[in-house]
Amino acid sequence: MMMGTTTTTSRPRWEHFPHESDIGIRGIAATLEEAFVQAALGLTAVIADTDAVSPREKVAISCEGTDKEILFLDWINALIYEMATRRMLFSRFEVSFAEGGLQGRAWGEPIDPVKHHPAVEVKGATFTELKVYRDNTGSWVAQCVVDV
């Protein structure tokens, strides 16, 4: 299992978890917003080293809905769409929830194969292992499997 920023549950982090031929992404943090941010970092880390991606250009992302799991799936799929259509990778994210949805921002730069060494292309987030919940420590967890 690859780990994000730290291995303690008190700090925000992301992780990958195995799933047959695909890969799971999981964001864990004290707030729901930060869990979505950490999962987005985990998404980028499936493709490339997040430390190699400069947060130079901002992209705004909006998702509508009230179901946390569907919003999470939409957030991850919106990021995948933006990466594919803009040929970008992202390394900084912000998420806020408003009535009826989510407002997000992602910062990144165009993909440079020499700088970023992209490993795979993520095709989409799936309903497999889709969960958004509070764990027994009170941390928020947002996870799903992405199709690579």
C-alpha positions in Angstrom: 0.0 0.0 0.0 1.4 3.4 -1.0 0.9 6.1 1.6 0.4 9.9 1.3 1.7 12.5 3.6 1.8 10.6 6.8 0.6 7.3 8.4 -1.2 8.7 11.5 -4.9 9.1 11.5 -4.8 12.6 13.0 -3.3 14.1 9.8 -4.8 14.3 6.3 -3.5 11.7 4.0 -4.2 9.7 0.9 -3.6 6.0 0.2 -3.9 3.6 -2.6 -5.6 0.2 -2.0 -5.4 -2.8 -4.3 -8.3 -4.0 -6.4 -7.8 -6.7 -9.1 -6.5 -4.9 -12.2 -7.6 -1.4 -11.1 -6.6 0.7 -8.1 -8.4 2.3 -5.2 -7.9 5.8 -4.0 -8.7 6.9 -0.5 -8.6 10.3 1.2 -8.6 10.5 5.0 -8.8 13.7 7.0 -10.5 15.6 9.8 -13.0 17.3 7.4 -15.0 16.0 4.5 -13.5 18.8 2.3 -9.9 17.7 3.1 -10.8 14.0 2.6 -11.9 14.9 -1.0 -8.7 16.9 -1.4 -6.5 14.0 -0.2 -8.3 11.6 -2.5 -7.6 14.0 -5.4 -3.9 13.9 -4.5 -4.1 10.1 -4.5 -5.7 10.2 -8.0 -2.7 12.3 -9.3 -0.3 9.9 -7.5 -1.8 7.0 -9.5 -0.4 8.7 -12.6 2.7 10.6 -11.5 4.7 11.9 -8.5 2.6 14.7 -7.1 5.8 16.5 -6.0 6.9 16.8 -9.7 3.7 18.7 -10.6 3.8 22.5 -10.3 0.5 24.2 -9.3 0.7 26.8 -12.1 -2.7 26.9 -13.7 -6.1 27.0 -11.9 -9.2 25.0 -13.1 -12.6 25.5 -11.5 -14.8 22.5 -11.0 -18.5 22.3 -10.0 -20.5 19.3 -9.1 -24.2 19.3 -8.3 -26.0 17.0 -5.8 -26.5 16.3 -2.2 -25.4 12.7 -1.8 -21.8 12.7 -0.5 -20.8 9.5 -2.4 -22.2 10.7 -5.7 -20.5 14.1 -5.2 -17.2 12.3 -4.5 -17.6 10.2 -7.6 -18.5 13.3 -9.7 -15.5 15.2 -8.2 -13.0 12.5 -9.1 -14.6 12.0 -12.6 -14.5 15.8 -13.2 -10.8 15.8 -12.3 -10.1 12.9 -14.7 -12.1 14.7 -17.4 -10.1 17.9 -16.9 -6.8 16.0 -16.9 -7.7 14.2 -20.2 -9.1 17.2 -22.1 -6.6 19.8 -20.9 -3.7 17.3 -20.9 -2.8 18.4 -17.4 -1.9 17.0 -14.0 -2.9 18.6 -10.8 -1.1 18.8 -7.5 -3.1 21.3 -5.4 -6.8 21.2 -4.7 -9.5 23.0 -2.7 -13.1 21.9 -2.1 -16.0 23.6 -0.5 -19.6 22.4 -0.1 -22.5 24.7 -0.7 -26.2 23.9 -0.8 -26.8 21.7 -3.8 -23.2 20.7 -4.5 -19.5 21.2 -4.4 -17.2 23.9 -5.7 -13.7 22.8 -6.3 -10.4 24.2 -7.7 -7.4 22.3 -9.0 -4.0 23.7 -9.8 -1.5 22.0 -12.0 0.4 22.1 -15.3 0.4 20.6 -18.7 1.7 17.0 -18.8 5.4 16.8 -19.6 6.4 13.1 -20.2 10.0 13.9 -19.4 9.3 15.7 -16.1 6.2 13.7 -14.9 6.9 10.2 -16.2 3.1 9.3 -16.4 2.7 5.7 -15.4 -0.9 5.0 -16.5 -4.0 6.8 -17.8 -7.0 6.8 -15.5 -10.2 6.2 -17.4 -12.8 6.9 -14.7 -13.9 6.6 -11.1 -16.2 3.6 -10.5 -18.9 2.7 -8.0 -16.7 -0.1 -6.8 -15.7 0.3 -3.2 -17.4 3.8 -3.3 -17.8 5.0 0.3 -17.8 8.3 2.1 -18.1 8.0 5.9 -16.6 8.8 9.3 -14.4 6.1 10.7 -14.1 5.1 14.4 -11.5 7.9 15.0 -13.9 10.6 13.7 -11.9 11.1 10.5 -13.7 11.4 7.2 -12.9 8.8 4.6 -13.7 9.2 0.9 -12.8 6.3 -1.4 -13.5 4.5 -4.7 -11.7 2.4 -7.3 -10.5 4.1 -10.5 -10.3 2.3 -13.8 -6.8 2.4 -15.2 
